[in-house]
């Protein structure tokens, strides 16, 4: 079986990480797990501990909040599967690095931050194409709720939505989880593609 790029989406506490871990375990013995969260407060420290306890001890783990694609480089030849958990936090880290004060003073500043996120996604996809490992990427779907009140929140929502689209466009499978139940949207989309695009 050839390599695959799989995107796992869902809301908070939808079961994304557990599902993605299960997928990774079935796809190869040598799993490289890339985690993007940073322990800035006690709540995040608890979340990180919980994820650590749930991961198989044999997995190699790389902790990288910003330059994920570059951090993968030294380990790709030794991995069957790369699990990235998660895009949600990674995009947040990238935005805060581009806007260290957390303020958007003008349109060009916001545009530059968006471009930085887009480049990071392209770098990640290039890493996938170059190597022989499958990628399982976890991310949140945040565009289905209320419009954020603040400009930074709206920029984050838009950047994450576009990042999800970048990965989904190249993915072989795109799962969306609701209440722990996965649905492969890529297969569903193919089943309902316009009839004029189908061969007779």
C-alpha positions as CSV (number, residue, x, y, z in Angstrom):
1,X,0.0,0.0,0.0
2,X,1.3,3.5,-0.9
3,X,1.5,6.4,1.4
4,X,-1.5,8.5,2.2
5,X,-2.2,12.0,3.5
6,X,-5.2,12.0,5.9
7,X,-6.8,15.0,7.5
8,X,-8.8,14.5,10.7
9,X,-11.2,17.3,11.5
10,X,-13.9,18.0,14.2
11,X,-14.9,20.2,17.0
12,X,-13.6,20.3,20.5
13,X,-13.8,16.9,22.3
14,X,-15.0,15.2,19.1
15,X,-12.5,12.4,19.5
16,X,-10.1,13.6,16.8
17,X,-6.8,12.8,18.5
18,X,-7.9,9.3,19.7
19,X,-9.2,8.5,16.2
20,X,-6.0,9.8,14.5
21,X,-3.8,7.8,16.9
22,X,-5.8,4.7,16.1
23,X,-5.3,5.4,12.3
24,X,-1.6,5.9,12.8
25,X,-1.2,2.6,14.6
26,X,-2.8,0.7,11.8
27,X,-0.7,2.4,9.1
28,X,2.8,1.5,10.2
29,X,5.0,0.4,13.1
30,X,7.3,3.4,13.1
31,X,5.2,6.4,14.1
32,X,6.6,9.9,14.4
33,X,4.3,12.2,16.5
34,X,4.7,15.9,16.1
35,X,3.1,18.0,18.8
36,X,2.6,21.7,18.6
37,X,1.2,22.7,22.0
38,X,3.3,24.7,24.5
39,X,2.7,24.4,28.3
40,X,1.9,28.1,28.9
41,X,-0.6,27.5,31.7
42,X,-1.8,24.7,34.0
43,X,-4.8,23.8,31.8
44,X,-2.5,23.3,28.8
45,X,0.0,21.3,31.0
46,X,-2.8,19.0,32.0
47,X,-3.9,18.5,28.3
48,X,-0.3,17.8,27.3
49,X,0.1,15.2,30.1
50,X,-3.2,13.5,29.1
51,X,-2.0,13.2,25.5
52,X,1.4,11.9,26.6
53,X,-0.2,9.2,28.7
54,X,-2.4,8.1,25.8
55,X,0.4,7.8,23.3
56,X,2.2,4.5,22.8
57,X,5.6,4.6,24.5
58,X,7.4,3.3,21.4
59,X,6.5,6.4,19.3
60,X,9.1,9.0,18.6
61,X,7.8,12.4,19.6
62,X,9.0,15.8,18.3
63,X,7.8,18.9,20.1
64,X,7.8,21.9,17.7
65,X,5.4,24.9,18.0
66,X,6.5,26.7,14.8
67,X,8.8,25.2,12.2
68,X,7.0,21.9,11.9
69,X,8.1,21.0,8.3
70,X,11.8,21.7,9.1
71,X,11.6,19.7,12.4
72,X,10.4,16.6,10.5
73,X,13.4,16.6,8.2
74,X,15.9,14.5,10.3
75,X,13.4,11.8,11.1
76,X,11.3,11.2,8.0
77,X,13.5,8.4,6.6
78,X,12.9,6.5,9.9
79,X,9.1,6.8,10.0
80,X,6.2,4.9,8.3
81,X,3.6,7.4,9.6
82,X,3.8,11.0,10.8
83,X,1.1,12.1,13.1
84,X,0.7,15.9,13.5
85,X,-1.4,17.0,16.5
86,X,-2.4,19.6,15.8
87,X,-2.9,22.1,13.1
88,X,-5.2,24.1,15.4
89,X,-2.5,25.0,17.9
90,X,0.2,25.3,15.2
91,X,-1.8,28.0,13.3
92,X,-2.3,29.9,16.6
93,X,1.4,29.7,17.3
94,X,2.2,31.0,13.8
95,X,-0.2,33.9,14.1
96,X,1.1,35.0,17.5
97,X,4.7,34.8,16.2
98,X,3.7,37.1,13.3
99,X,1.7,39.4,15.6
100,X,3.6,39.3,18.9
101,X,1.4,41.9,20.6
102,X,-1.7,40.1,19.5
103,X,-2.9,43.2,17.7
104,X,-3.8,43.9,14.1
105,X,-2.9,47.5,13.3
106,X,-3.5,47.4,9.6
107,X,-4.5,45.2,6.6
108,X,-1.0,44.6,5.4
109,X,0.0,43.2,8.8
110,X,-2.9,40.8,8.7
111,X,-2.1,39.8,5.1
112,X,1.5,39.1,6.0
113,X,0.4,36.9,8.9
114,X,-2.0,35.0,6.6
115,X,0.8,34.5,4.1
116,X,3.1,33.1,6.8
117,X,0.5,30.5,7.7
118,X,-0.1,29.6,4.1
119,X,3.7,29.1,3.5
120,X,4.0,26.9,6.5
121,X,1.2,24.7,5.2
122,X,2.9,24.5,1.7
123,X,6.2,23.6,3.4
124,X,4.4,20.8,5.3
125,X,2.8,19.4,2.1
126,X,6.1,19.6,0.3
127,X,7.6,17.5,3.1
128,X,4.8,14.9,2.6
129,X,5.4,14.8,-1.2
130,X,9.2,14.4,-0.8
131,X,9.1,11.5,1.7
132,X,7.8,8.0,1.8
133,X,5.8,8.3,5.0
134,X,2.0,8.7,5.4
135,X,0.8,11.8,7.2
136,X,-2.1,12.0,9.6
137,X,-3.0,15.6,10.4
138,X,-5.4,16.6,13.1
139,X,-7.2,20.0,13.1
140,X,-10.3,21.7,14.4
141,X,-13.2,22.9,12.4
142,X,-13.8,26.4,13.9
143,X,-15.9,28.1,11.2
144,X,-19.3,26.8,12.1
145,X,-19.9,28.8,15.2
146,X,-20.3,32.4,16.1
147,X,-18.2,35.0,14.4
148,X,-15.4,36.0,16.8
149,X,-15.8,39.4,18.4
150,X,-12.2,40.5,18.0
151,X,-10.1,41.0,14.8
152,X,-7.5,38.5,15.9
153,X,-10.1,35.9,16.5
154,X,-11.6,36.5,13.1
155,X,-8.2,36.3,11.5
156,X,-7.4,33.1,13.3
157,X,-10.7,31.5,12.2
158,X,-10.0,32.5,8.6
159,X,-6.4,31.3,8.6
160,X,-7.3,28.0,10.1
161,X,-10.1,27.5,7.7
162,X,-7.8,28.2,4.8
163,X,-5.1,25.9,6.2
164,X,-7.6,23.1,6.5
165,X,-8.6,23.7,2.9
166,X,-4.9,23.6,1.8
167,X,-4.4,20.2,3.4
168,X,-7.8,18.8,2.5
169,X,-7.2,19.6,-1.2
170,X,-4.1,17.3,-1.2
171,X,-5.5,14.7,1.2
172,X,-6.5,11.2,0.1
173,X,-9.0,11.0,3.0
174,X,-10.6,13.7,5.1
175,X,-12.5,12.6,8.2
176,X,-14.8,14.8,10.2
177,X,-15.7,13.5,13.6
178,X,-18.9,14.3,15.5
179,X,-19.4,12.8,18.9
180,X,-16.5,10.4,18.2
181,X,-18.1,9.1,15.0
182,X,-16.0,9.6,11.8
183,X,-17.3,10.3,8.3
184,X,-14.9,10.4,5.3
185,X,-15.9,13.6,3.5
186,X,-13.6,13.0,0.6
187,X,-15.3,9.7,-0.3
188,X,-18.7,11.3,0.2
189,X,-17.8,14.2,-2.0
190,X,-16.8,11.8,-4.8
191,X,-20.0,9.9,-4.5
192,X,-22.0,13.2,-5.0
193,X,-19.8,14.8,-7.7
194,X,-21.7,16.5,-10.5
195,X,-23.0,14.0,-13.1
196,X,-21.4,15.9,-16.0
197,X,-18.0,15.1,-14.6
198,X,-18.7,11.3,-14.6
199,X,-17.9,9.0,-17.5
200,X,-21.0,7.4,-19.1
